[in-house]
Amino acid sequence: MEVAAAGEDGAVNVWRGETLIQRIQHPRGLWTVLSSGSPTGDTELVTGCHDGVIRVFSRDPTKQGPEELRAAFVQAGKEALEKQAKGGAGGPTAEEVASLPPWEDRQSQHGKKDGSIQLFRKGGTAIAASWSAEILTWVEIGEVTGSSNAGSVNGVAYDHVFPIELEQPGGAGVQNLQ
């Protein structure tokens, strides 16, 4: 059996047992990965990426996109990895910050609902704000800086390590996994 896992680092890792058999790097973080089986035994992976694109992956060559499209996707993934290696994982670039609406213009934009999150440009940095429906204004949350979840498991260093907690049956406590 194969299992696919999506990560904020933009990679889909496909595992067969404890063996990583495939890694599909995306240009941005991933929200989800789904597996769709077919009666013929073919399995496609469907990913939802932070760049707003839903992609379908297949091992069947007749279902794959044109070579130019696949090459552009691989290149975008490589560029994302290079950005992460330079410490840019998760944080906005100068171009992205420049494209944000200025904090001074926040009152001209209303949130869709209470708690909506919006990014603004303030003093050359990106800030996150939450919409307050009660007072009809944006409330500053803080600067958008990106993050790092680097760590190690069994002495092996990884770019991202996410702690997982499993509640034990019968109230026997919580088991922490990495």
QUIFEN-V815650 format. One record per residue. N is the residue number from 0. RES is the residue in three letters. PHI is phi in radians with two decimals (999 if undefined). BURIAL is b if it has 24 or more other ideal C-beta (glycine too) atoms within 12 Angstrom, else e. D_LAST is the distance of its C-alpha to the last C-alpha in Angstrom with 2 decimals. Layout:
# QUIFEN-V815650
n = {N;N}
res = {RES;RES}
phi = {PHI;PHI}
burial = {BURIAL;BURIAL}
d_last = {D_LAST;D_LAST}
This chain:
# QUIFEN-V815650
n = {0;1;2;3;4;5;6;7;8;9;10;11;12;13;14;15;16;17;18;19;20;21;22;23;24;25;26;27;28;29;30;31;32;33;34;35;36;37;38;39;40;41;42;43;44;45;46;47;48;49;50;51;52;53;54;55;56;57;58;59;60;61;62;63;64;65;66;67;68;69;70;71;72;73;74;75;76;77;78;79;80;81;82;83;84;85;86;87;88;89;90;91;92;93;94;95;96;97;98;99;100;101;102;103;104;105;106;107;108;109;110;111;112;113;114;115;116;117;118;119;120;121;122;123;124;125;126;127;128;129;130;131;132;133;134;135;136;137;138;139;140;141;142;143;144;145;146;147;148;149;150;151;152;153;154;155;156;157;158;159;160;161;162;163;164;165;166;167;168;169;170;171;172;173;174;175;176;177}
res = {MET;GLU;VAL;ALA;ALA;ALA;GLY;GLU;ASP;GLY;ALA;VAL;ASN;VAL;TRP;ARG;GLY;GLU;THR;LEU;ILE;GLN;ARG;ILE;GLN;HIS;PRO;ARG;GLY;LEU;TRP;THR;VAL;LEU;SER;SER;GLY;SER;PRO;THR;GLY;ASP;THR;GLU;LEU;VAL;THR;GLY;CYS;HIS;ASP;GLY;VAL;ILE;ARG;VAL;PHE;SER;ARG;ASP;PRO;THR;LYS;GLN;GLY;PRO;GLU;GLU;LEU;ARG;ALA;ALA;PHE;VAL;GLN;ALA;GLY;LYS;GLU;ALA;LEU;GLU;LYS;GLN;ALA;LYS;GLY;GLY;ALA;GLY;GLY;PRO;THR;ALA;GLU;GLU;VAL;ALA;SER;LEU;PRO;PRO;TRP;GLU;ASP;ARG;GLN;SER;GLN;HIS;GLY;LYS;LYS;ASP;GLY;SER;ILE;GLN;LEU;PHE;ARG;LYS;GLY;GLY;THR;ALA;ILE;ALA;ALA;SER;TRP;SER;ALA;GLU;ILE;LEU;THR;TRP;VAL;GLU;ILE;GLY;GLU;VAL;THR;GLY;SER;SER;ASN;ALA;GLY;SER;VAL;ASN;GLY;VAL;ALA;TYR;ASP;HIS;VAL;PHE;PRO;ILE;GLU;LEU;GLU;GLN;PRO;GLY;GLY;ALA;GLY;VAL;GLN;ASN;LEU;GLN}
phi = {999;-1.91;-2.24;-1.94;-2.28;-1.78;-2.35;-1.11;-1.34;1.56;-1.94;-1.77;-1.86;-1.88;-1.99;-2.06;1.15;-1.70;-1.80;-1.32;-1.83;-2.75;-2.28;-2.00;-1.47;-1.84;-1.28;-2.47;-1.10;-1.82;-1.65;-2.81;-2.42;-2.17;-1.96;-2.10;-1.46;-2.31;-1.05;-1.47;1.63;-1.24;-2.24;-1.86;-1.85;-2.05;-2.05;-2.00;-1.91;-1.07;-1.36;1.52;-1.92;-1.71;-2.13;-2.05;-2.03;-2.44;-1.47;-1.38;-1.01;-1.29;-1.85;-1.57;-1.28;-1.05;-0.99;-1.09;-1.16;-1.15;-1.15;-1.14;-1.14;-1.07;-1.10;-1.10;-1.14;-1.11;-1.11;-1.13;-1.12;-1.10;-1.09;-1.09;-1.13;-1.53;1.55;-1.66;-1.13;1.53;-1.42;-1.30;-1.37;-1.06;-1.15;-1.14;-1.09;-1.08;-1.45;-1.34;-1.18;-1.20;-0.98;-1.10;-1.67;-1.06;-1.26;-1.46;-2.11;-1.83;-1.27;-1.31;-2.76;-1.02;1.59;-1.00;-1.87;-2.41;-1.69;-2.31;-1.75;-2.42;1.05;1.42;-2.17;-1.57;-2.18;-1.75;-2.36;-1.96;-1.38;-1.83;-1.21;-1.18;-1.89;0.93;-2.68;-1.52;-1.93;-1.14;-1.66;2.80;-1.30;-1.55;-2.09;1.51;-2.71;-2.39;-2.01;-1.10;-3.11;-2.39;-2.28;0.91;1.42;-1.81;-1.40;-2.30;-1.18;-2.34;-2.31;-1.91;-1.24;-2.19;-1.96;-2.01;-1.31;-1.42;-1.06;1.25;1.20;-1.40;1.90;-2.13;-1.74;-1.68;-2.06;-2.36}
burial = {e;e;e;b;b;b;b;b;b;b;b;b;b;b;e;e;e;e;e;e;e;e;e;b;b;b;b;b;b;b;e;e;b;e;e;e;e;e;e;e;e;e;b;e;b;b;b;e;b;e;e;e;e;e;b;b;b;e;e;e;e;e;e;e;e;e;e;e;e;e;e;e;b;e;e;b;b;e;e;b;e;e;b;b;e;e;e;e;b;b;e;b;e;e;e;e;b;e;e;b;e;e;b;e;e;b;e;e;e;e;e;e;e;e;e;e;e;b;b;b;b;b;e;e;b;b;b;b;b;b;b;e;e;e;e;e;e;b;e;e;e;e;e;b;e;e;e;e;e;e;e;e;e;e;e;e;e;e;b;b;e;e;e;e;e;e;e;e;e;e;e;e;e;e;e;e;e;e}
d_last = {21.55;19.84;17.10;17.02;14.38;15.62;14.16;15.73;16.24;18.82;17.55;17.64;15.82;17.57;16.13;18.40;16.50;14.04;16.37;16.24;19.89;20.44;19.31;21.52;21.50;23.08;25.03;23.05;19.89;19.55;20.04;19.90;20.33;22.52;23.85;27.56;29.07;32.79;35.37;35.73;32.10;31.26;28.04;27.75;24.75;25.56;23.62;24.23;23.89;24.39;27.61;29.09;29.41;28.54;28.37;28.88;27.85;29.62;30.02;33.65;35.75;38.30;35.81;34.53;35.89;38.32;37.34;37.97;35.55;32.79;33.53;33.40;29.99;28.64;30.31;28.83;25.31;26.20;27.59;24.47;22.42;25.19;25.09;21.35;22.09;24.88;22.75;23.86;20.61;21.18;24.29;27.73;30.21;33.70;35.13;32.76;33.63;37.32;37.20;36.05;38.78;40.06;39.19;42.95;43.35;40.76;43.52;44.74;41.51;40.56;37.23;37.14;35.92;34.82;31.40;31.68;29.97;32.03;31.66;34.72;35.97;37.01;38.33;36.76;33.20;31.34;30.94;29.52;31.85;31.83;35.02;36.73;39.11;40.72;41.98;41.96;40.22;37.00;35.03;33.17;29.43;28.76;28.41;26.16;24.38;21.32;17.85;15.29;11.51;11.58;9.35;8.50;6.50;9.20;11.72;11.55;11.92;10.98;12.88;10.21;6.54;6.14;4.88;6.03;8.74;10.99;14.48;16.03;19.51;22.52;21.04;19.32;16.73;13.16;10.19;6.91;3.79;0.00}
